[in-house]
Amino acid sequence: MTLAETVTAAVARLEAAGVEAARRDARLLACRLLGGGPELLLAQGDRELTAEEAARIDAAVARRAAREPVSRILGEREFWSLPFGLNAATLDPRADSETLIEAVLAETGDPAAPLRILDLGTGSGCLLLALLSELPQATGRGIDISADAVAQAAGNAGRLGLSARARFLVHSWEQGLTLDDAPQAAAWDLIISNPPYIASSEIAGLAPEVAGFDPPAALDGGTDGLDAYRALIPLAAGVLRPGGLLALEVGYGQASAVEALLQAAGLEALRRAVDLAGVERCLLARSPLEAS
Ligand SMILES: C[S@@+](CC[C@H](N)C(=O)[O-])C[C@H]1O[C@@H](n2cnc3c(N)ncnc32)[C@H](O)[C@@H]1O
């Protein structure tokens, strides 16, 4: 079969499996697996594929028909215009999470500030590494309960040339936030987190691409979705420097409840940032300058 015929057959297979953007995904998978971009279809559509090329594309299309996201099949997702490798233990980074990056950069002001950043539940490292790519004097630490996620984040830092300023540690916030190499309280200028925030009962009803492929530890926020915020916020308040900034991603409809948790922990809620769909997606809060 030619490349064009292979893509046409893949589109039909993906449509039958209920994949929404079947044409886009079929083109992307076929062209990327042949080492090019979508323009390859125009340039080489009439080319007969080798048996090995056809088998490679067929295996990828079968995975997509089983509703595995294209990013996981290709092992990579772009976030903040940077490439992030993924594995089974990492959340597939969402474009919505760029809201947190924009909000933090707008709030921190001076790009040359030597900020010390702590990322709670770092996953692929996308939030911390995107910030470090914009703040050349900043350094950061990412923690995650998953060793495989931490390994992937460290690999991503290496690939992005950020290893000298980013360190990753297997650590659960349930153990507190006193880290081996940052034992002093009030150590951090900026703490960021996109914690698991889906109510447990809602996970099975999510799109198959999410429910079946994002790791449960990255999704499950307990009965009302707020368990991680209840655990994290008081701990973060205890290790932020006076005047330090806390930036949290929140789920749809959670902003008010999480803001109440921030205030209960003695933090000053600064603002809510909305994503491209107009959803309140990120909360910013400050630690008071002086203990009251
Ligand atoms: C929603 S994902 C966010 C990943 C990444 N920061 C992003 O924005 O794509 C939440 C992350 O928190 C981690 N996590 C869950 N419970 C944790 C805990 N108790 N301590 C540390 N990390 C935890 C998960 O493994 C997952 O990587």
The ligand as an SDF file (V2000), in Angstrom:
LIG
                    3D

 27 29  0  0  0  0  0  0  0  0999 V2000
   -1.9540   15.9910   38.0340 C   0  0  0  0  0  0  0  0  0  0  0  0
   -0.3620   15.2370   38.0540 S   0  0  0  0  0  0  0  0  0  0  0  0
    0.6540   16.6380   37.6130 C   0  0  0  0  0  0  0  0  0  0  0  0
    1.9290   16.2890   36.9210 C   0  0  0  0  0  0  0  0  0  0  0  0
    2.6760   17.4960   36.3320 C   0  0  0  0  0  0  0  0  0  0  0  0
    3.0300   18.4390   37.3730 N   0  0  0  0  0  0  0  0  0  0  0  0
    1.8300   18.1810   35.2740 C   0  0  0  0  0  0  0  0  0  0  0  0
    1.3140   19.2790   35.5460 O   0  0  0  0  0  0  0  0  0  0  0  0
    1.6760   17.6240   34.1760 O   0  0  0  0  0  0  0  0  0  0  0  0
   -0.0970   15.0430   39.8000 C   0  0  0  0  0  0  0  0  0  0  0  0
    1.2240   14.3950   40.1960 C   0  0  0  0  0  0  0  0  0  0  0  0
    1.2490   14.2810   41.6330 O   0  0  0  0  0  0  0  0  0  0  0  0
    1.8730   13.0640   41.9810 C   0  0  0  0  0  0  0  0  0  0  0  0
    1.4440   12.7060   43.3390 N   0  0  0  0  0  0  0  0  0  0  0  0
    0.2580   12.1730   43.7310 C   0  0  0  0  0  0  0  0  0  0  0  0
    0.2380   12.0090   45.0740 N   0  0  0  0  0  0  0  0  0  0  0  0
    1.4390   12.4500   45.5350 C   0  0  0  0  0  0  0  0  0  0  0  0
    2.0220   12.5350   46.8340 C   0  0  0  0  0  0  0  0  0  0  0  0
    1.3680   12.1410   47.9260 N   0  0  0  0  0  0  0  0  0  0  0  0
    3.2660   13.0550   46.9410 N   0  0  0  0  0  0  0  0  0  0  0  0
    3.9560   13.4480   45.8380 C   0  0  0  0  0  0  0  0  0  0  0  0
    3.4550   13.3860   44.5720 N   0  0  0  0  0  0  0  0  0  0  0  0
    2.2090   12.8910   44.4290 C   0  0  0  0  0  0  0  0  0  0  0  0
    1.4360   12.0940   40.8930 C   0  0  0  0  0  0  0  0  0  0  0  0
    2.3000   10.9760   40.8080 O   0  0  0  0  0  0  0  0  0  0  0  0
    1.4400   13.0000   39.6570 C   0  0  0  0  0  0  0  0  0  0  0  0
    2.6870   12.9410   38.9970 O   0  0  0  0  0  0  0  0  0  0  0  0
  1  2  1  0
  2  3  1  0
  2 10  1  0
  3  4  1  0
  4  5  1  0
  5  6  1  0
  5  7  1  0
  7  8  2  0
  7  9  1  0
 10 11  1  0
 11 12  1  0
 11 26  1  0
 12 13  1  0
 13 14  1  0
 13 24  1  0
 14 15  1  0
 14 23  1  0
 15 16  2  0
 16 17  1  0
 17 18  1  0
 17 23  2  0
 18 19  1  0
 18 20  2  0
 20 21  1  0
 21 22  2  0
 22 23  1  0
 24 25  1  0
 24 26  1  0
 26 27  1  0
M  CHG  2   2   1   9  -1
M  END
$$$$
